[in-house]
Every structure is written in structure tokens, then in C-alpha cells.
Amino acid sequence: MTMGTNTEPTQFPEWTFLTNHAHVLIFLSQWPDALLREIAAAVGITERAVQRIIGELESSGYLVRERDGRRNRYVIRKEGMLRHPLERHRSVEALLNLVAKTDPEPL
């Protein structure tokens, strides 16, 4: 259990249909200049795990990290295809369109 931004406990389910990689990508599609700790809190993983996932997404060509002053800004390469054989006929953009909020709440 983690604490949300308003100090209310947030319960994460035992399992989900999407991976933490997908969760990080979905979060960054809504908040491209989020801090690692914000991503970690939203996904329910450690900052170190977020850093590893971002590195993997970046090295696989799904994400580009840009410096914006002292912060990072992440650009998702939406044309990339999903990796699993059952879903590789779909793009990252199709996944984001399916699950991303159309009007994200502020962090």
C-alpha cells in the first residue's frame, strides 16, 4: 500500500492485465515531464524500477529522453509496435488510445 498525493492510502491490485512497462508508458503519455518519484508512486513501484524501465523503453526505441533545463521530458514514439506475438500487430499509439485518459487530472 502506498500513500496518494492527498495522503489517502492507495491499494494496488495483486495482478493487472498490463505490465509495469505499459503503466510507465501510459503515465508518461499523460505527464511527459513527470519526476521519477511521481511515476513510481502512480505505478506502485520503486524509483529504481522506473529508472530501469525508462532505460529499457529508451534503448528499445519506444521513448526518447530530452533535457529541459534540469529536468527530463519524455517523448513517446507512438509508431512503435507492441512486442508480444499476440499483440505485435498493434502500435503503441493504439494502446495509448485504448487506455489513456482524454483529460488527465493534474499531478
C-alpha positions in Angstrom: 0.0 0.0 0.0 1.3 3.5 -0.8 0.1 6.9 0.0 -1.5 9.0 -2.7 -0.8 12.7 -3.1 -3.6 13.6 -0.7 -2.3 11.1 1.9 -5.1 8.6 1.4 -3.8 5.0 1.1 -3.8 3.7 -2.5 -4.3 -0.1 -2.8 -2.7 -1.7 -5.8 -4.3 -5.0 -7.1 -2.4 -8.2 -6.8 -2.1 -8.5 -10.6 -3.1 -6.5 -13.6 -3.5 -7.1 -17.3 -0.7 -4.7 -18.3 2.9 -4.7 -17.3 4.8 -2.1 -15.4 6.4 -1.1 -18.7 3.0 -0.3 -20.1 2.0 1.5 -17.0 5.1 3.8 -17.1 4.5 4.4 -20.8 0.8 5.3 -20.2 1.7 7.6 -17.4 4.4 9.4 -19.4 1.9 9.8 -22.3 -0.2 12.0 -19.9 2.7 13.7 -18.0 5.8 13.7 -20.2 7.8 15.8 -17.7 7.0 13.8 -14.6 9.6 13.1 -12.0 10.7 9.5 -11.3 9.1 9.6 -7.9 5.8 10.7 -9.4 5.9 7.9 -11.9 6.9 5.4 -9.2 4.0 6.5 -6.9 1.5 6.3 -9.7 2.6 2.9 -10.9 3.3 1.4 -7.5 6.9 0.5 -8.0 10.3 1.9 -6.8 12.1 4.8 -8.4 14.9 2.4 -9.3 12.4 0.2 -11.1 11.1 3.2 -13.0 14.6 4.2 -14.0 15.3 0.7 -15.3 12.0 0.6 -17.2 12.7 4.0 -18.8 16.1 2.9 -19.8 14.7 -0.3 -21.4 12.0 1.7 -23.2 14.5 4.2 -24.4 17.1 1.6 -25.6 14.2 -0.3 -27.4 13.2 2.9 -29.3 9.8 3.4 -27.6 10.9 6.5 -25.7 13.2 9.5 -26.2 14.5 11.4 -23.2 15.1 15.1 -23.8 16.7 17.5 -21.3 14.6 20.5 -20.4 16.8 22.6 -18.1 17.4 20.4 -15.0 14.5 18.0 -15.8 13.8 15.3 -18.3 11.0 15.3 -20.7 10.0 12.1 -22.3 8.7 11.7 -25.9 6.9 8.5 -26.8 7.5 7.1 -30.2 3.9 6.1 -30.8 4.6 4.4 -34.2 6.5 1.5 -32.4 4.8 -1.8 -32.5 3.9 -3.8 -29.3 6.3 -6.7 -28.7 4.3 -9.8 -27.7 3.4 -12.1 -30.6 -0.3 -11.8 -29.8 -0.3 -8.0 -30.0 2.6 -7.1 -32.3 0.1 -6.1 -35.0 -0.9 -3.1 -32.8 1.1 0.1 -32.2 2.0 1.9 -29.0 -0.4 4.6 -30.2 -3.3 2.1 -30.3 -2.5 1.0 -26.8 -2.4 4.6 -25.6 -5.7 5.4 -27.4 -7.3 2.5 -25.7 -6.3 3.2 -22.1 -5.1 6.8 -21.7 -7.3 9.4 -20.1 -8.6 12.0 -22.6 -8.5 14.7 -19.9 -5.8 13.8 -17.4 -6.1 15.2 -13.8 -3.1 17.4 -12.7 -0.4 15.7 -10.7 
